[in-house]
Amino acid sequence: MVAETLLEEVEEKRRKTIEALGTEYSEKKAEVERRAAEQRAYIQDSGKKEAEASAQRERVRVGGAAKLQAKKMIFDATEEMLETNISALERVLANYAKSEDYHKMLREMVAYANKRLGGRITIRCRRADAAALKGLGVQVSSSDLESMGGLEATSADGTLELDLTFEELLRVREDDVRALILGKG
């Protein structure tokens, strides 16, 4: 009987040990599952934040590129409009050079050139303007000037020149002309 009691005690101790191990296993399993769930939640949250940040960066990049493209299109359209208007202005100036008012302006150009270059000047002009300038008593050195209108004046000693051609006047005043066309002048 002693052996039987001893066997029951051993069996009871083994059963309790197995239960304790089962309980410990369950607790450790629950702890591992809890930690795994926390890690999974952390990874998902981090991934979500990273994805949102990446998406935001991409939205900013695409938006910036779109704005830049829009600005380029506006710039190109404005530049084309300016070039078209400058070409129209050149046509108007070429037509103006055929008018009676143009001859009055030639007189004013000659007076301005005389004042700036110190008196006696020689003029290089278009063939169409040579007779009118000679009629003003100006010395015409050449009438082979390729221009829409205007003249080139040289001082008597040849050291100073003044380009009053329409092309040069437009070139010198290009920024002002562009500002006026854009309504900013």
Buried (B, 14 or more C-beta within 10 A) or exposed (E): EEEEEEEEEEEEEEEEEEEEEEEEEEEEEEEEEEEEEEEEEEEEEEEEEEEEEEEEEEEEEEEEEEEEEEEEEEEEEEEEEBEEBBEEBBEEBEEBBEEEEBBEBBBEBBEEBBEEBEEEBBBBBBEEBBEBBBEEEBEBBEBEBEBBBBBBBBBEEEEBEBBBBBBBBBEEEEEEBBEEBEEEE
